[in-house]
Amino acid sequence: MRCKFFNKFRLYIRNTSWILGGYFFRLLTGFFVLIFIARYLGPKKFGILSYAGSLTAIFATTAHMGLNGLVVRELVKKIDVRNEILGSAVALKCCGAFFGFFLICIVAINTEDINSPSFWVIVIIASSLLFKPSEIFAFWFEAHVQAKYTSIASVISHFFTGSLNIFLVVFGANLYFFAFANLFQAFVFALLLWLFYCRYSDLPIQRWLASFRKSKELLGQSWIVFLGSIFANVYLKIDQVMLKWMIGAKEVGIYSVASTLSEIWYFMPVAIMASFYPRLIKLHESKPDVFKKRFQQLLNLLSFLALIVILLVTLMAKPFVDLFYGVAYQASSAILIVHIWASIFVFMRAAFSKWILIENVLMFSLITQGFGAIINICSNFLLIPKYGGSGAALATLASYAMASYFSLLFYQKSRPIFWMMTRSLIAPVIYFYAMIRRVKWH
């Protein structure tokens, strides 16, 4: 029986292992490379680089188009029209990528001196959006539970980019070269995804078909997620943008170290849910009771992992930052201790986002993300002038909690998920209490 169960889920376990392995490599290389870059550039220049990345991330939603989970779902369900799904999706993402790049250039022209380093760093990093349509190949591999190809492409691209960044530090390169390294990573990742798709897919790109009908259908289903993603990216990255506008690049650099060390853990729920998403789709259609049970188990797992991360980072934040980043970034540790507590809501949101797609209640994604974005912006206006980076971290925590947890209580269909999340939050307490009760005291 156990062997049968293992065989049934072996594909998903292996797929998760590939995703986690790739992300762990990125975690380790990114961690060490970030230290080199941050120490070399100093808070102000590192802040400019981080600000450009955050601004690009906000407008990257136009290349996202809300299609990520939707395309995977469509590829799983509608095998006979895969060519039309892929062709239409990549056409939409190309249009969105160029539009996003154009918008970033407009913002840069209106907020930065055209001769300043900030302006050109923004333009260079924003150019990476033009490679975003290649994500369509990753959707294919996700739908077919073949994450190893995406992971391999990610590992190789990050290895070369990390090596390039260290080379730039050793030879004393200026800020622009680090921006070009970011662009190089996007290019290599896109190229490798294309090569792997051509080699291992049974549906050649030449057979892809972009149709107005399918594009309209995809947009009709994705526009709510698309708008929700805009709000999500706003409350994920607006803190650094507002810090730059309200205080300056140096504060952004200090805050960026803290937020990066906090957000670097966010790969865990994304990897787990991406691997189990196709299985959850099938369970929801065929075995609703089993789906509910598995979803609760996933929430419990994500909550437990988040609590481990929170406790570990809270205890190690100050000595860690002091040891690896130095005196210039001492203030980052206090920001990190606040920011890391948002991860409990981020971890659970990863599961909730898949539930939204499976249940097809996309409007709720828009409402909750919009709610979070408004709270974050308002909180930043109130807290940043007085508390700086720590205020931005508090605003982030408040917005994540409201958007990904408390807001679920106010909508009838999502209320059961709110209670499931609540159970997952108290599950570790119940578990340890049960362990204590089992101990025989003498």
NUTORNU-613717 format. One record per residue (C-alpha): chain; x, y, z; residue in three letters. Coordinates in nm, 3 decimals. Example, Ala and Ser with C-alpha at 12.3 -4.5 7.8 and 13.67 -1.06 7.14 Angstrom:
mol / X / Y / Z / type
A / 1.230 / -0.450 / 0.780 / ALA
A / 1.367 / -0.106 / 0.714 / SER
***
This chain:
mol / X / Y / Z / type
A / 0.000 / 0.000 / 0.000 / MET
A / 0.281 / 0.238 / 0.094 / ARG
A / 0.468 / 0.146 / -0.222 / CYS
A / 0.159 / 0.215 / -0.431 / LYS
A / 0.112 / 0.553 / -0.263 / PHE
A / 0.476 / 0.644 / -0.321 / PHE
A / 0.461 / 0.541 / -0.686 / ASN
A / 0.149 / 0.750 / -0.736 / LYS
A / 0.315 / 1.066 / -0.606 / PHE
A / 0.672 / 0.992 / -0.711 / ARG
A / 0.644 / 1.215 / -1.018 / LEU
A / 0.528 / 1.511 / -0.807 / TYR
A / 0.790 / 1.449 / -0.539 / ILE
A / 1.063 / 1.435 / -0.803 / ARG
A / 0.925 / 1.749 / -0.967 / ASN
A / 0.925 / 1.932 / -0.634 / THR
A / 1.282 / 1.817 / -0.573 / SER
A / 1.395 / 1.969 / -0.902 / TRP
A / 1.222 / 2.297 / -0.824 / ILE
A / 1.362 / 2.310 / -0.470 / LEU
A / 1.708 / 2.210 / -0.589 / GLY
A / 1.713 / 2.490 / -0.845 / GLY
A / 1.590 / 2.744 / -0.595 / TYR
A / 1.839 / 2.631 / -0.330 / PHE
A / 2.120 / 2.686 / -0.577 / PHE
A / 1.987 / 3.032 / -0.656 / ARG
A / 1.948 / 3.096 / -0.284 / LEU
A / 2.310 / 3.012 / -0.208 / LEU
A / 2.467 / 3.183 / -0.509 / THR
A / 2.240 / 3.483 / -0.478 / GLY
A / 2.323 / 3.517 / -0.109 / PHE
A / 2.699 / 3.526 / -0.159 / PHE
A / 2.687 / 3.740 / -0.472 / VAL
A / 2.455 / 3.988 / -0.299 / LEU
A / 2.708 / 4.026 / -0.018 / ILE
A / 2.989 / 4.101 / -0.265 / PHE
A / 2.780 / 4.353 / -0.459 / ILE
A / 2.633 / 4.527 / -0.152 / ALA
A / 2.968 / 4.565 / 0.024 / ARG
A / 3.141 / 4.680 / -0.295 / TYR
A / 2.882 / 4.936 / -0.406 / LEU
A / 2.785 / 5.066 / -0.061 / GLY
A / 2.429 / 5.151 / 0.050 / PRO
A / 2.372 / 5.443 / -0.191 / LYS
A / 2.477 / 5.277 / -0.519 / LYS
A / 2.330 / 4.946 / -0.410 / PHE
A / 2.011 / 5.138 / -0.336 / GLY
A / 2.002 / 5.271 / -0.693 / ILE
A / 2.039 / 4.917 / -0.827 / LEU
A / 1.766 / 4.788 / -0.594 / SER
A / 1.533 / 5.078 / -0.676 / TYR
A / 1.566 / 5.006 / -1.049 / ALA
A / 1.488 / 4.640 / -0.985 / GLY
A / 1.181 / 4.725 / -0.777 / SER
A / 1.048 / 4.970 / -1.035 / LEU
A / 1.094 / 4.708 / -1.307 / THR
A / 0.921 / 4.444 / -1.094 / ALA
A / 0.615 / 4.666 / -1.052 / ILE
A / 0.574 / 4.713 / -1.427 / PHE
A / 0.671 / 4.353 / -1.504 / ALA
A / 0.305 / 4.274 / -1.441 / THR
A / 0.229 / 4.392 / -1.792 / THR
A / 0.438 / 4.101 / -1.922 / ALA
A / 0.275 / 3.869 / -1.669 / HIS
A / -0.074 / 3.946 / -1.805 / MET
A / -0.226 / 3.725 / -1.535 / GLY
A / -0.159 / 3.424 / -1.757 / LEU
A / 0.082 / 3.216 / -1.549 / ASN
A / -0.148 / 2.983 / -1.358 / GLY
A / -0.423 / 3.014 / -1.619 / LEU
A / -0.207 / 2.887 / -1.907 / VAL
A / -0.092 / 2.590 / -1.697 / VAL
A / -0.452 / 2.506 / -1.612 / ARG
A / -0.559 / 2.533 / -1.977 / GLU
A / -0.270 / 2.313 / -2.094 / LEU
A / -0.369 / 2.046 / -1.839 / VAL
A / -0.738 / 2.055 / -1.927 / LYS
A / -0.742 / 2.123 / -2.304 / LYS
A / -0.480 / 1.906 / -2.466 / ILE
A / -0.635 / 1.929 / -2.813 / ASP
A / -0.583 / 2.308 / -2.844 / VAL
A / -0.239 / 2.340 / -2.685 / ARG
A / -0.089 / 2.506 / -2.992 / ASN
A / -0.352 / 2.780 / -2.987 / GLU
A / -0.313 / 2.833 / -2.612 / ILE
A / 0.065 / 2.871 / -2.636 / LEU
A / 0.061 / 3.090 / -2.948 / GLY
A / -0.201 / 3.327 / -2.813 / SER
A / -0.039 / 3.346 / -2.470 / ALA
A / 0.306 / 3.431 / -2.604 / VAL
A / 0.158 / 3.698 / -2.832 / ALA
A / -0.014 / 3.860 / -2.535 / LEU
A / 0.302 / 3.844 / -2.324 / LYS
A / 0.509 / 4.005 / -2.602 / CYS
A / 0.268 / 4.297 / -2.625 / CYS
A / 0.266 / 4.332 / -2.247 / GLY
A / 0.646 / 4.321 / -2.221 / ALA
A / 0.699 / 4.602 / -2.473 / PHE
A / 0.426 / 4.811 / -2.311 / PHE
A / 0.580 / 4.764 / -1.966 / GLY
A / 0.924 / 4.869 / -2.091 / PHE
A / 0.770 / 5.180 / -2.247 / PHE
A / 0.594 / 5.274 / -1.921 / LEU
A / 0.913 / 5.235 / -1.714 / ILE
A / 1.098 / 5.465 / -1.955 / CYS
A / 0.822 / 5.725 / -1.915 / ILE
A / 0.846 / 5.705 / -1.534 / VAL
A / 1.226 / 5.730 / -1.545 / ALA
A / 1.214 / 6.037 / -1.770 / ILE
A / 0.974 / 6.211 / -1.531 / ASN
A / 1.146 / 6.118 / -1.203 / THR
A / 1.518 / 6.106 / -1.284 / GLU
A / 1.772 / 6.332 / -1.449 / ASP
A / 1.843 / 6.180 / -1.790 / ILE
A / 2.218 / 6.219 / -1.727 / ASN
A / 2.207 / 6.055 / -1.382 / SER
A / 2.319 / 5.698 / -1.310 / PRO
A / 1.970 / 5.616 / -1.179 / SER
A / 1.807 / 5.685 / -1.516 / PHE
A / 2.031 / 5.460 / -1.722 / TRP
A / 2.038 / 5.182 / -1.462 / VAL
A / 1.657 / 5.181 / -1.473 / ILE
A / 1.651 / 5.163 / -1.854 / VAL
A / 1.908 / 4.880 / -1.867 / ILE
A / 1.736 / 4.666 / -1.603 / ILE
A / 1.393 / 4.738 / -1.751 / ALA
A / 1.515 / 4.591 / -2.081 / SER
A / 1.502 / 4.250 / -1.915 / SER
A / 1.122 / 4.267 / -1.954 / LEU
A / 1.168 / 4.203 / -2.325 / LEU
A / 1.272 / 3.845 / -2.243 / PHE
A / 0.967 / 3.776 / -2.024 / LYS
A / 0.762 / 3.607 / -2.301 / PRO
A / 1.004 / 3.312 / -2.278 / SER
A / 0.823 / 3.218 / -1.955 / GLU
A / 0.568 / 3.045 / -2.176 / ILE
A / 0.816 / 2.755 / -2.209 / PHE
A / 0.827 / 2.725 / -1.828 / ALA
A / 0.445 / 2.704 / -1.825 / PHE
A / 0.465 / 2.409 / -2.060 / TRP
A / 0.711 / 2.226 / -1.836 / PHE
A / 0.502 / 2.304 / -1.526 / GLU
A / 0.186 / 2.166 / -1.688 / ALA
A / 0.371 / 1.845 / -1.778 / HIS
A / 0.536 / 1.813 / -1.434 / VAL
A / 0.882 / 1.856 / -1.592 / GLN
A / 1.023 / 2.130 / -1.373 / ALA
A / 1.378 / 2.000 / -1.409 / LYS
A / 1.425 / 2.183 / -1.740 / TYR
A / 1.319 / 2.516 / -1.593 / THR
A / 1.539 / 2.452 / -1.288 / SER
A / 1.842 / 2.363 / -1.500 / ILE
A / 1.797 / 2.678 / -1.709 / ALA
A / 1.766 / 2.885 / -1.392 / SER
A / 2.075 / 2.728 / -1.232 / VAL
A / 2.293 / 2.780 / -1.539 / ILE
A / 2.182 / 3.141 / -1.595 / SER
A / 2.233 / 3.232 / -1.230 / HIS
A / 2.572 / 3.059 / -1.220 / PHE
A / 2.702 / 3.259 / -1.516 / PHE
A / 2.549 / 3.583 / -1.386 / THR
A / 2.686 / 3.526 / -1.036 / GLY
A / 3.032 / 3.460 / -1.177 / SER
A / 3.006 / 3.773 / -1.389 / LEU
A / 2.906 / 3.985 / -1.089 / ASN
A / 3.201 / 3.859 / -0.883 / ILE
A / 3.430 / 3.933 / -1.180 / PHE
A / 3.291 / 4.288 / -1.192 / LEU
A / 3.357 / 4.337 / -0.819 / VAL
A / 3.714 / 4.206 / -0.843 / VAL
A / 3.798 / 4.433 / -1.136 / PHE
A / 3.625 / 4.741 / -0.991 / GLY
A / 3.349 / 4.786 / -1.247 / ALA
A / 3.106 / 5.076 / -1.226 / ASN
A / 2.734 / 5.058 / -1.150 / LEU
A / 2.623 / 5.025 / -1.514 / TYR
A / 2.798 / 4.692 / -1.558 / PHE
A / 2.601 / 4.541 / -1.270 / PHE
A / 2.281 / 4.653 / -1.440 / ALA
A / 2.395 / 4.484 / -1.762 / PHE
A / 2.466 / 4.166 / -1.562 / ALA
A / 2.100 / 4.163 / -1.459 / ASN
A / 1.999 / 4.191 / -1.824 / LEU
A / 2.242 / 3.914 / -1.918 / PHE
A / 2.079 / 3.676 / -1.669 / GLN
A / 1.736 / 3.731 / -1.827 / ALA
A / 1.879 / 3.667 / -2.175 / PHE
A / 2.056 / 3.342 / -2.081 / VAL
A / 1.751 / 3.209 / -1.896 / PHE
A / 1.525 / 3.283 / -2.195 / ALA
A / 1.770 / 3.124 / -2.438 / LEU
A / 1.803 / 2.803 / -2.235 / LEU
A / 1.425 / 2.769 / -2.190 / LEU
A / 1.384 / 2.798 / -2.567 / TRP
A / 1.655 / 2.537 / -2.633 / LEU
A / 1.507 / 2.291 / -2.381 / PHE
A / 1.159 / 2.336 / -2.523 / TYR
A / 1.281 / 2.272 / -2.878 / CYS
A / 1.463 / 1.960 / -2.761 / ARG
A / 1.207 / 1.799 / -2.528 / TYR
A / 0.863 / 1.922 / -2.632 / SER
A / 0.635 / 1.723 / -2.862 / ASP
A / 0.474 / 2.043 / -2.993 / LEU
A / 0.712 / 2.242 / -3.218 / PRO
A / 0.695 / 2.621 / -3.202 / ILE
A / 0.613 / 2.625 / -3.573 / GLN
A / 0.276 / 2.473 / -3.487 / ARG
A / 0.185 / 2.744 / -3.236 / TRP
A / -0.111 / 2.949 / -3.347 / LEU
A / -0.198 / 3.294 / -3.215 / ALA
A / -0.566 / 3.361 / -3.265 / SER
A / -0.772 / 3.664 / -3.174 / PHE
A / -1.048 / 3.440 / -3.041 / ARG
A / -0.821 / 3.251 / -2.802 / LYS
A / -0.637 / 3.568 / -2.698 / SER
A / -0.969 / 3.732 / -2.615 / LYS
A / -1.075 / 3.421 / -2.423 / GLU
A / -0.752 / 3.415 / -2.221 / LEU
A / -0.774 / 3.786 / -2.143 / LEU
A / -1.138 / 3.744 / -2.050 / GLY
A / -1.032 / 3.493 / -1.784 / GLN
A / -0.704 / 3.654 / -1.681 / SER
A / -0.782 / 4.025 / -1.658 / TRP
A / -0.890 / 3.999 / -1.296 / ILE
A / -0.572 / 3.810 / -1.202 / VAL
A / -0.378 / 4.061 / -1.414 / PHE
A / -0.513 / 4.358 / -1.220 / LEU
A / -0.466 / 4.164 / -0.897 / GLY
A / -0.103 / 4.101 / -0.994 / SER
A / -0.052 / 4.473 / -1.050 / ILE
A / -0.176 / 4.537 / -0.697 / PHE
A / 0.036 / 4.248 / -0.565 / ALA
A / 0.353 / 4.382 / -0.726 / ASN
A / 0.272 / 4.727 / -0.592 / VAL
A / 0.252 / 4.610 / -0.234 / TYR
A / 0.554 / 4.383 / -0.282 / LEU
A / 0.787 / 4.647 / -0.427 / LYS
A / 0.638 / 4.992 / -0.369 / ILE
A / 0.820 / 5.018 / -0.036 / ASP
A / 1.160 / 5.059 / -0.203 / GLN
A / 1.022 / 5.301 / -0.462 / VAL
A / 0.861 / 5.518 / -0.193 / MET
A / 1.176 / 5.505 / 0.021 / LEU
A / 1.375 / 5.635 / -0.277 / LYS
A / 1.129 / 5.917 / -0.343 / TRP
A / 1.073 / 6.014 / 0.023 / MET
A / 1.418 / 5.959 / 0.181 / ILE
A / 1.685 / 5.861 / -0.072 / GLY
A / 1.885 / 5.583 / -0.236 / ALA
A / 2.097 / 5.509 / 0.073 / LYS
A / 1.792 / 5.411 / 0.279 / GLU
A / 1.678 / 5.193 / -0.011 / VAL
A / 2.012 / 5.012 / -0.004 / GLY
A / 1.984 / 4.942 / 0.370 / ILE
A / 1.622 / 4.832 / 0.336 / TYR
A / 1.698 / 4.621 / 0.029 / SER
A / 1.944 / 4.403 / 0.219 / VAL
A / 1.678 / 4.330 / 0.482 / ALA
A / 1.395 / 4.269 / 0.235 / SER
A / 1.611 / 4.047 / 0.015 / THR
A / 1.716 / 3.830 / 0.310 / LEU
A / 1.347 / 3.804 / 0.403 / SER
A / 1.206 / 3.748 / 0.054 / GLU
A / 1.473 / 3.498 / -0.046 / ILE
A / 1.270 / 3.234 / 0.140 / TRP
A / 0.958 / 3.294 / -0.068 / TYR
A / 1.069 / 3.034 / -0.322 / PHE
A / 0.965 / 2.755 / -0.085 / MET
A / 0.585 / 2.791 / -0.105 / PRO
A / 0.598 / 2.877 / -0.475 / VAL
A / 0.798 / 2.562 / -0.551 / ALA
A / 0.574 / 2.337 / -0.343 / ILE
A / 0.248 / 2.473 / -0.485 / MET
A / 0.375 / 2.478 / -0.844 / ALA
A / 0.459 / 2.110 / -0.819 / SER
A / 0.127 / 2.003 / -0.666 / PHE
A / -0.093 / 2.240 / -0.868 / TYR
A / -0.170 / 1.997 / -1.156 / PRO
A / -0.258 / 1.727 / -0.902 / ARG
A / -0.486 / 1.965 / -0.709 / LEU
A / -0.672 / 2.054 / -1.031 / ILE
A / -0.750 / 1.687 / -1.095 / LYS
A / -0.847 / 1.617 / -0.733 / LEU
A / -1.082 / 1.915 / -0.728 / HIS
A / -1.270 / 1.777 / -1.028 / GLU
A / -1.279 / 1.410 / -0.929 / SER
A / -1.246 / 1.390 / -0.548 / LYS
A / -1.351 / 1.714 / -0.369 / PRO
A / -1.316 / 1.562 / -0.021 / ASP
A / -0.962 / 1.445 / -0.091 / VAL
A / -0.885 / 1.787 / -0.241 / PHE
A / -0.992 / 1.959 / 0.080 / LYS
A / -0.782 / 1.723 / 0.291 / LYS
A / -0.473 / 1.767 / 0.073 / ARG
A / -0.516 / 2.145 / 0.068 / PHE
A / -0.528 / 2.156 / 0.449 / GLN
A / -0.215 / 1.941 / 0.463 / GLN
A / -0.036 / 2.179 / 0.227 / LEU
A / -0.141 / 2.479 / 0.437 / LEU
A / -0.013 / 2.306 / 0.750 / ASN
A / 0.318 / 2.234 / 0.580 / LEU
A / 0.358 / 2.591 / 0.453 / LEU
A / 0.269 / 2.739 / 0.792 / SER
A / 0.517 / 2.513 / 0.972 / PHE
A / 0.796 / 2.599 / 0.726 / LEU
A / 0.723 / 2.972 / 0.760 / ALA
A / 0.743 / 2.958 / 1.141 / LEU
A / 1.078 / 2.780 / 1.124 / ILE
A / 1.212 / 3.048 / 0.888 / VAL
A / 1.074 / 3.331 / 1.105 / ILE
A / 1.231 / 3.199 / 1.426 / LEU
A / 1.564 / 3.124 / 1.259 / LEU
A / 1.595 / 3.466 / 1.093 / VAL
A / 1.473 / 3.656 / 1.401 / THR
A / 1.742 / 3.496 / 1.616 / LEU
A / 2.022 / 3.533 / 1.360 / MET
A / 1.942 / 3.870 / 1.200 / ALA
A / 2.181 / 4.099 / 1.389 / LYS
A / 2.493 / 3.878 / 1.401 / PRO
A / 2.429 / 3.771 / 1.044 / PHE
A / 2.405 / 4.124 / 0.900 / VAL
A / 2.699 / 4.251 / 1.107 / ASP
A / 2.922 / 3.963 / 1.002 / LEU
A / 2.848 / 3.950 / 0.630 / PHE
A / 2.743 / 4.304 / 0.533 / TYR
A / 2.945 / 4.516 / 0.771 / GLY
A / 2.896 / 4.841 / 0.961 / VAL
A / 2.739 / 5.027 / 0.667 / ALA
A / 2.434 / 4.799 / 0.678 / TYR
A / 2.389 / 4.764 / 1.057 / GLN
A / 2.041 / 4.919 / 1.043 / ALA
A / 1.925 / 4.637 / 0.812 / SER
A / 1.900 / 4.386 / 1.099 / SER
A / 1.621 / 4.573 / 1.280 / ALA
A / 1.428 / 4.603 / 0.953 / ILE
A / 1.479 / 4.233 / 0.880 / LEU
A / 1.337 / 4.127 / 1.219 / ILE
A / 1.013 / 4.308 / 1.134 / VAL
A / 0.997 / 4.215 / 0.765 / HIS
A / 1.049 / 3.841 / 0.812 / ILE
A / 0.719 / 3.806 / 1.000 / TRP
A / 0.534 / 3.882 / 0.677 / ALA
A / 0.651 / 3.546 / 0.540 / SER
A / 0.379 / 3.353 / 0.727 / ILE
A / 0.118 / 3.530 / 0.516 / PHE
A / 0.323 / 3.504 / 0.197 / VAL
A / 0.358 / 3.128 / 0.241 / PHE
A / -0.016 / 3.080 / 0.290 / MET
A / -0.093 / 3.317 / 0.002 / ARG
A / 0.091 / 3.083 / -0.236 / ALA
A / -0.166 / 2.813 / -0.160 / ALA
A / -0.457 / 3.056 / -0.163 / PHE
A / -0.357 / 3.186 / -0.509 / SER
A / -0.383 / 2.834 / -0.651 / LYS
A / -0.721 / 2.787 / -0.478 / TRP
A / -0.846 / 3.106 / -0.648 / ILE
A / -0.752 / 2.968 / -0.990 / LEU
A / -0.897 / 2.623 / -0.923 / ILE
A / -1.225 / 2.762 / -0.786 / GLU
A / -1.233 / 3.028 / -1.060 / ASN
A / -1.309 / 3.311 / -0.815 / VAL
A / -1.066 / 3.549 / -0.981 / LEU
A / -1.246 / 3.865 / -0.871 / MET
A / -1.148 / 3.789 / -0.514 / PHE
A / -0.781 / 3.797 / -0.614 / SER
A / -0.831 / 4.148 / -0.746 / LEU
A / -1.015 / 4.263 / -0.434 / ILE
A / -0.764 / 4.125 / -0.183 / THR
A / -0.456 / 4.242 / -0.374 / GLN
A / -0.607 / 4.587 / -0.423 / GLY
A / -0.688 / 4.603 / -0.054 / PHE
A / -0.329 / 4.512 / 0.031 / GLY
A / -0.184 / 4.768 / -0.211 / ALA
A / -0.396 / 5.052 / -0.070 / ILE
A / -0.302 / 4.962 / 0.289 / ILE
A / 0.066 / 4.941 / 0.198 / ASN
A / 0.077 / 5.277 / 0.020 / ILE
A / -0.116 / 5.456 / 0.296 / CYS
A / 0.093 / 5.291 / 0.568 / SER
A / 0.415 / 5.386 / 0.390 / ASN
A / 0.308 / 5.749 / 0.370 / PHE
A / 0.243 / 5.747 / 0.744 / LEU
A / 0.537 / 5.537 / 0.864 / LEU
A / 0.831 / 5.607 / 0.630 / ILE
A / 0.882 / 5.977 / 0.725 / PRO
A / 0.904 / 5.883 / 1.095 / LYS
A / 1.058 / 5.535 / 1.096 / TYR
A / 1.233 / 5.505 / 0.759 / GLY
A / 1.303 / 5.148 / 0.651 / GLY
A / 1.149 / 4.998 / 0.966 / SER
A / 0.827 / 5.184 / 0.887 / GLY
A / 0.825 / 5.038 / 0.536 / ALA
A / 0.870 / 4.690 / 0.686 / ALA
A / 0.575 / 4.745 / 0.922 / LEU
A / 0.364 / 4.863 / 0.628 / ALA
A / 0.458 / 4.548 / 0.437 / THR
A / 0.362 / 4.324 / 0.728 / LEU
A / 0.025 / 4.497 / 0.772 / ALA
A / -0.062 / 4.480 / 0.402 / SER
A / 0.034 / 4.112 / 0.369 / TYR
A / -0.172 / 4.019 / 0.674 / ALA
A / -0.481 / 4.202 / 0.551 / MET
A / -0.460 / 4.091 / 0.187 / ALA
A / -0.374 / 3.725 / 0.243 / SER
A / -0.547 / 3.637 / 0.568 / TYR
A / -0.795 / 3.872 / 0.738 / PHE
A / -0.971 / 3.974 / 0.415 / SER
A / -1.073 / 3.611 / 0.356 / LEU
A / -1.308 / 3.632 / 0.652 / LEU
A / -1.533 / 3.886 / 0.479 / PHE
A / -1.619 / 3.676 / 0.171 / TYR
A / -1.848 / 3.377 / 0.218 / GLN
A / -1.675 / 3.148 / -0.031 / LYS
A / -1.327 / 3.217 / 0.106 / SER
A / -1.429 / 3.196 / 0.471 / ARG
A / -1.358 / 2.819 / 0.488 / PRO
A / -1.004 / 2.891 / 0.364 / ILE
A / -0.966 / 3.152 / 0.639 / PHE
A / -1.050 / 2.888 / 0.900 / TRP
A / -0.820 / 2.636 / 0.729 / MET
A / -0.540 / 2.891 / 0.747 / MET
A / -0.621 / 2.956 / 1.112 / THR
A / -0.597 / 2.583 / 1.183 / ARG
A / -0.263 / 2.572 / 1.004 / SER
A / -0.136 / 2.861 / 1.218 / LEU
A / -0.224 / 2.686 / 1.543 / ILE
A / -0.126 / 2.338 / 1.418 / ALA
A / 0.236 / 2.366 / 1.545 / PRO
A / 0.107 / 2.470 / 1.890 / VAL
A / -0.134 / 2.176 / 1.901 / ILE
A / 0.140 / 1.941 / 1.783 / TYR
A / 0.388 / 2.046 / 2.051 / PHE
A / 0.115 / 2.043 / 2.317 / TYR
A / 0.028 / 1.686 / 2.220 / ALA
A / 0.396 / 1.590 / 2.241 / MET
A / 0.421 / 1.737 / 2.591 / ILE
A / 0.111 / 1.548 / 2.703 / ARG
A / 0.258 / 1.221 / 2.576 / ARG
A / 0.569 / 1.270 / 2.787 / VAL
A / 0.550 / 1.072 / 3.110 / LYS
A / 0.663 / 1.289 / 3.395 / TRP
A / 0.824 / 1.115 / 3.690 / HIS
***
